[in-house]
Structures are given as structure tokens and as C-alpha cells.
Amino acid sequence: MLPPPESAAAASPVSHVVLVVDDAPETLRMLCDALALEGYTVLVARDATEALERFEMGVPDAVLLDALMPGEDGFSLCRRLKGEPSWAHVPVIFMTGLAETEQILQGFASGGVDYVVKPLRIPEVLARLATHLRNAHVSRLAREAVDVAGLGVLLLDSQGRIAWRSPQATRWLQQIPALAEGEGALRRWLLQLLDQGEALVTLFDGSPLQARHLGPGGPGERMVLLRQLQSSASASVTDAAARDPSQRRLSGAALTPRETEVLSWLAKGKTNRDIGDILGMSPRTVNKHLEHIFEKLGVETRTAAAAIASSLLLED
């Protein structure tokens, strides 16, 4: 059973962009009105050519795609979208008047994540769309999180259970003696972590592991970062700072923990919107943190701040 549809405003402080591709004016009008009422930003295309033009201008968060259109059909268009790496992550939901198994399988084979049958039932369309937007959002954050050097990543559901874990996080969790009792001990530890915000545990080799709750990773999801601390880390950073002017400037900047997190994601090339999504804050709040970071580092641009941070992040 599908969950009740969430409004876009409830799902994210930033409106999701949905591309509707259909050659029928009445379908376009009905969907545009319903999606706008739910808070979505709606783009429209009447055929495959227009759809590709919309993607060239800006990548939407999801696509509602008519399976059968004049000229290039929806199945072919979907294959082209999935064949482009920068577009492949966008969920495509087919709209079709065809309920035959062969057509449904063709839609999934071309890269679609779901389908709805015409005549459309708007509540069902909204429910399926909200579900796939949520899943795509969490998946994107998970993929990006894995890129953060030296960190393990956990995504927890609303009950504090692990919904996804990176390979590094899996290895570390298996090395914590206090959690050797099994899933029950792990669940209690995670709930305590969510309550306290941060925890420090010891691995089998005696090294400390830091766990930090970073807030929402998506609707109903929370993100936890794990990082192994070395006993010689402070000395290493001090020695490196003495050798490298960039690291000397960073080590003397006295950044807050939140500013450090924002700077680390900035160094990975993330936008304010991406950083806000990952850390559970608005893009405006991210910008405020960056203003303080620039002032403390004595720089004026994102590029300069990222360059200073990059060397230390690589050392970590």
C-alpha cells in the first residue's frame, strides 16, 4: 500500500521540480493544477524533443511521462534519459492507457521506476510521485555521503533503525566491542546517539570512533557520520600546519563544529542547496555559515575557502 501523499513543502524547504511530458492538453492541464496545489514547480513538454530541451535547461527532480506520444515514444525517451549519466538519477513514472503486461515490462526495462494507468487517479499519482521523490532524494544523499573521505555513513529511519550504511560504516560497526551483543545493542546505541547528538566509542584495536548525528537526510530519514580518530591526529595536524600555510590558516581559524561540516562539504564541490539538504538546514543558513567561514579564513570566495580546506581533508 502506498503512503499518503506528502506535500512538496512538507518534504523539503525547496520545491521539487516535476517535468510532465504528454501530448494531451487536458492531461497536462489536470496534472499541472494538481501538482501546483501540492507545492511542486511544474515544467511541461509535449513531446520527446521538448522534454530533452527542458533537461538541457535544468534537470528536474522527477518526470511524469506519457508512454505513447507522436514521434518518439516515452519508452525510447526514457532510455535516452537513463543513458545520460547526469540525468540517469531522475525517477521516471510512466502514464499509460495500456495495462498489458508486455507494455508494463517495457516501461520498467527502459528505466522507469513506476507507472500509473489512464484515466489518471490524481491521489494515486501524487502518492507515487512523493514516494519516488523521497527515495531518490535519500539515494542521492547516500551516494554523495560516500564521497566524503575518511567517513562512514549511516541513514536511519524514523524509528532509529539503519535504512542504509556505507561499506566503511559496516566495517566499523563490526569492530565495536560494546555492540557485540547484536542488533539490540546497536539499536539502543543509535537511539542514545540521536538523543545526545554525538558519541565516542572504542574499536577492538583501541582507537576511538566518533559518531555524530547531522540531522535530517530526507523526509523521515536522519544521517549519522562516523569517523575514526587517531591518537596522533593532533600532532599530525600541528606538524602539517607548520609546513603548509593553508593548513596553518585553517588550524588557526577556530571554526565551530557546524562551520567545519559546512566547509568540508564545500570542499567536495557541493552547492548551498546540497549542503542544506545534507545537514538539515536552509540554503540561507548555509550562506550565513559561509560568511563566518570566509571571515575567519580571511578569504572572499568559495573557491579560496575550498582550496584551503582541501589539503587538510585529504590528509584526514
MISEBA-290520 format. One line per 10 residues: number of its first residue (from 1); their letters; for each residue x, z, y of C-alpha. Coordinates in pm, 1 decimal. Example, Ala and Ser with C-alpha at 12.3 -4.5 7.8 and 13.67 -1.06 7.14 Angstrom:
# MISEBA-290520
1> as> 1230.0:780.0:-450.0  1367.0:714.0:-106.0
This chain:
# MISEBA-290520
1> mlpppesaaa> 0.0:0.0:0.0  126.3:-84.7:346.6  172.9:193.4:604.2  -47.0:183.7:915.7  95.2:-46.9:1181.4  320.3:112.6:1440.3  309.6:0.9:1797.8  630.9:-151.8:1924.6  652.7:116.1:2189.3  646.7:385.8:1923.2
11> aspvshvvlv> 905.9:210.2:1709.5  1163.6:163.7:1982.7  1208.7:219.0:2357.2  1288.3:-153.1:2377.1  1011.0:-402.2:2297.5  1062.9:-612.0:1986.4  1059.8:-989.4:2036.0  845.9:-1187.0:1789.0  852.5:-1566.0:1758.8  524.0:-1722.3:1643.4
21> vddapetlrm> 559.6:-2075.1:1503.7  228.8:-2257.5:1444.8  75.8:-2588.6:1548.2  -281.0:-2449.1:1566.4  -372.6:-2337.5:1923.2  -639.1:-2094.0:1802.7  -391.1:-1918.0:1572.9  -132.5:-1895.7:1849.4  -385.6:-1753.0:2092.5  -516.1:-1493.9:1847.6
31> lcdalalegy> -169.5:-1376.5:1742.0  -29.9:-1368.5:2095.1  -318.1:-1149.4:2215.5  -288.5:-909.1:1919.7  90.0:-880.7:1939.6  87.8:-829.8:2316.5  -162.7:-545.5:2279.0  78.1:-379.8:2035.0  360.1:-397.6:2290.1  556.0:-687.6:2142.8
41> tvlvardate> 720.4:-957.6:2353.2  587.9:-1286.4:2213.5  757.5:-1627.2:2205.0  569.9:-1938.1:2091.9  679.0:-2260.9:1921.1  451.7:-2539.5:1795.1  696.2:-2697.9:1551.7  1039.6:-2659.6:1394.8  1219.7:-2827.3:1684.7  1073.4:-2588.7:1939.3
51> alerfemgvp> 1147.5:-2293.9:1712.9  1515.5:-2386.5:1692.7  1522.7:-2425.2:2071.1  1385.0:-2071.2:2107.3  1657.8:-1940.7:1876.1  1922.7:-2117.1:2080.8  1799.5:-1936.8:2393.3  1775.6:-1594.4:2232.2  1743.7:-1455.1:1878.5  1405.3:-1286.2:1816.8
61> davlldalmp> 1359.3:-972.1:1608.7  1112.2:-1138.5:1368.1  934.0:-1469.1:1301.6  574.1:-1538.9:1201.5  599.8:-1889.2:1057.5  330.7:-2137.1:955.9  424.9:-2280.3:616.8  269.9:-2624.7:671.5  329.4:-2798.8:1003.8  354.6:-3163.4:1112.9
71> gedgfslcrr> 707.6:-3294.2:1071.3  949.4:-3039.0:928.3  756.9:-2773.8:735.2  806.1:-2398.6:753.5  996.9:-2378.0:426.3  1262.6:-2619.5:550.0  1284.4:-2444.4:886.9  1330.6:-2108.5:716.0  1617.8:-2244.9:506.9  1786.4:-2368.1:825.1
81> lkgepswahv> 1747.0:-2029.9:993.3  1891.1:-1849.1:692.0  2177.5:-2098.2:677.6  2296.3:-1991.3:1023.9  2491.0:-1660.4:991.6  2394.2:-1534.5:1336.7  2022.2:-1587.8:1260.9  2006.6:-1501.6:891.5  1919.8:-1134.6:950.2  1588.3:-1213.9:1123.4
91> pvifmtglae> 1291.6:-1142.3:890.8  1056.8:-1439.2:842.6  693.6:-1381.0:744.7  507.7:-1691.3:629.3  149.7:-1765.7:733.6  -20.4:-1994.5:487.6  -360.3:-2109.8:371.6  -205.2:-2170.6:31.3  -241.7:-1889.8:-220.8  -96.3:-2077.4:-518.1
101> teqilqgfas> 191.4:-1903.8:-691.8  418.1:-2207.5:-654.7  383.1:-2208.4:-275.2  437.5:-1833.1:-252.9  753.4:-1859.1:-463.3  874.6:-2145.1:-244.8  839.3:-1923.4:60.6  1045.2:-1645.1:-91.9  1303.5:-1892.5:-224.7  1352.8:-2035.6:124.3
111> ggvdyvvkpl> 1436.2:-1690.8:262.2  1101.3:-1542.0:366.4  1051.8:-1167.5:327.3  670.7:-1172.8:304.4  357.9:-1383.9:354.0  3.7:-1349.6:487.5  -286.3:-1577.4:395.3  -502.7:-1760.8:646.7  -753.1:-1685.6:783.4  -535.7:-1407.4:913.6
121> ripevlarla> -640.1:-1043.8:899.1  -472.5:-907.6:1211.7  -436.4:-542.3:1097.7  -256.1:-664.3:785.2  -28.6:-891.5:987.2  62.0:-605.0:1221.4  129.1:-365.9:933.8  355.5:-609.9:751.4  536.6:-703.6:1071.1  602.4:-339.2:1166.0
131> thlrnahvsr> 734.4:-265.6:817.2  979.5:-556.1:813.0  1094.9:-490.9:1169.6  1169.7:-132.4:1074.8  1357.5:-233.7:760.5  1557.5:-499.6:945.0  1648.9:-253.4:1218.8  1777.9:11.1:977.8  1968.3:-251.1:777.8  2136.1:-378.8:1092.8
141> lareavdvag> 2245.9:-31.7:1194.9  2376.3:35.3:846.5  2582.7:-283.8:844.4  2726.1:-206.4:1187.1  2799.8:152.9:1099.9  3017.3:48.1:807.2  3244.8:-130.0:1054.8  3344.3:195.4:1222.7  3697.3:263.8:1099.8  3756.1:582.9:908.8
151> lgvllldsqg> 3392.5:693.4:890.7  3141.1:740.1:613.7  2777.0:677.2:697.9  2450.9:828.3:571.8  2098.7:720.9:666.2  1838.8:989.9:595.0  1462.3:950.8:570.1  1208.2:1177.2:740.6  1235.8:1427.8:452.6  1613.8:1459.8:483.5
161> riawrspqat> 1678.1:1252.0:171.1  1950.5:987.2:157.7  1799.9:642.2:212.6  2136.5:464.4:226.2  2503.2:561.4:206.3  2823.8:369.5:263.6  3081.4:348.5:-16.5  3316.8:582.5:170.9  3040.9:840.1:219.3  2962.1:824.0:-151.7
171> rwlqqipala> 3324.5:895.1:-243.5  3349.4:1190.6:-4.8  3021.9:1348.3:-118.1  3151.6:1342.4:-475.3  3463.2:1531.9:-361.8  3287.6:1831.3:-202.2  3308.2:2135.2:-434.0  3017.0:2309.4:-260.3  2788.5:2020.5:-360.1  2898.4:2002.9:-724.8
181> egegalrrwl> 2571.9:2165.9:-838.1  2388.8:1835.0:-793.1  2118.6:1678.3:-578.9  1955.1:2011.1:-493.9  2272.4:2144.3:-331.5  2321.6:1815.4:-145.7  1963.9:1820.9:-14.7  1999.3:2180.0:112.7  2327.8:2093.5:282.2  2177.8:1789.8:454.0
191> lqlldqgeal> 1876.5:1984.3:581.7  2110.6:2250.0:719.9  2320.6:1979.7:882.9  2014.5:1826.7:1051.4  1921.9:2168.8:1184.3  2268.8:2260.5:1313.5  2384.1:1913.2:1420.6  2736.0:1944.0:1279.4  2910.9:2091.8:975.7  3261.5:2123.3:833.2
201> vtlfdgsplq> 3324.0:2133.2:457.1  3634.8:2122.8:237.9  3713.7:1847.5:-11.8  3876.1:1903.7:-351.3  4218.2:1820.3:-205.3  4177.3:2089.5:59.8  4129.0:1856.2:354.6  3837.1:1920.8:592.7  3542.7:1681.2:618.5  3338.3:1674.2:938.2
211> arhlgpggpg> 2970.0:1578.5:925.5  2779.0:1504.9:1245.2  2410.5:1424.0:1293.9  2384.7:1143.3:1551.6  2007.0:1132.1:1581.8  1759.3:853.7:1501.6  1890.0:542.1:1329.5  1543.5:382.4:1332.3  1178.8:490.7:1301.9  1173.8:778.5:1054.1
221> ermvllrqlq> 1549.8:744.6:991.4  1841.5:962.2:1101.3  2211.3:881.4:1093.9  2495.5:1108.6:984.0  2863.1:1023.1:1029.4  3131.0:1169.6:800.4  3495.5:1185.3:896.4  3792.3:1328.2:709.2  4017.5:1538.5:931.1  4389.8:1564.0:868.3
231> ssasasvtda> 4578.2:1885.6:933.7  4842.9:1687.5:1117.9  4594.5:1489.2:1326.6  4653.6:1682.4:1649.0  5029.2:1643.8:1622.7  4999.7:1274.8:1541.9  4775.4:1209.2:1842.5  5008.1:1408.0:2067.8  5314.7:1215.8:1949.1  5132.9:882.4:1982.7
241> aardpsqrrl> 5013.3:972.4:2333.1  5368.9:1046.4:2436.7  5474.2:699.9:2321.5  5171.3:496.1:2434.7  5041.1:506.9:2795.6  4690.3:403.9:2685.4  4670.8:687.1:2433.0  4819.2:929.7:2685.9  4542.0:838.4:2929.5  4272.6:871.5:2663.3
251> sgaaltpret> 4400.4:1205.4:2532.1  4401.0:1347.2:2885.2  4055.8:1221.8:2980.0  3868.4:1527.3:2845.0  3576.6:1323.2:2716.4  3276.0:1507.7:2581.1  3185.0:1451.1:2212.7  2895.4:1225.7:2317.9  3118.2:1025.0:2552.3  3370.0:983.8:2271.5
261> evlswlakgk> 3097.2:844.6:2042.8  2980.0:601.4:2312.4  3337.9:487.0:2375.5  3407.4:435.0:2004.5  3106.5:202.9:1972.1  3202.1:24.6:2294.9  3546.2:-41.0:2146.1  3370.1:-205.7:1849.6  3206.7:-455.3:2086.9  2854.9:-308.1:2087.9
271> tnrdigdilg> 2616.3:-362.5:2379.5  2440.1:-79.6:2564.2  2123.7:-158.9:2369.7  2307.5:-142.2:2036.1  2480.7:183.4:2128.2  2148.5:330.9:2236.5  1986.9:231.4:1907.1  2269.8:383.3:1704.1  2298.2:710.0:1897.2  1927.0:757.4:1967.3
281> msprtvnkhl> 1933.2:724.2:2345.7  1810.5:476.7:2606.1  2038.0:197.3:2738.7  2018.3:367.0:3079.9  2159.1:690.3:2933.1  2436.9:489.5:2765.2  2520.0:337.7:3103.3  2540.4:684.7:3259.8  2783.2:796.2:2989.0  2992.2:483.4:3051.9
291> ehifeklgve> 3007.8:558.7:3424.4  3154.2:901.5:3344.9  3394.3:749.2:3090.3  3519.0:487.3:3338.0  3577.4:758.6:3598.9  3766.7:985.4:3358.5  3980.9:698.3:3227.0  4044.0:557.3:3573.2  3912.3:209.6:3487.6  3640.4:-12.2:3630.4
301> trtaaaaias> 3532.8:-238.7:3342.8  3407.0:-217.4:2984.8  3698.0:-432.1:2868.8  3957.0:-196.8:3013.5  3792.5:110.8:2859.3  3761.4:-59.3:2520.4  4125.8:-165.6:2529.7  4238.5:192.3:2593.1  4022.7:322.3:2307.1  4106.4:54.6:2052.0
311> sllled> 4461.4:163.9:1973.1  4359.5:524.6:1907.9  4064.6:416.0:1694.3  4296.2:200.8:1485.8  4536.9:492.7:1441.1  4245.0:708.8:1320.6
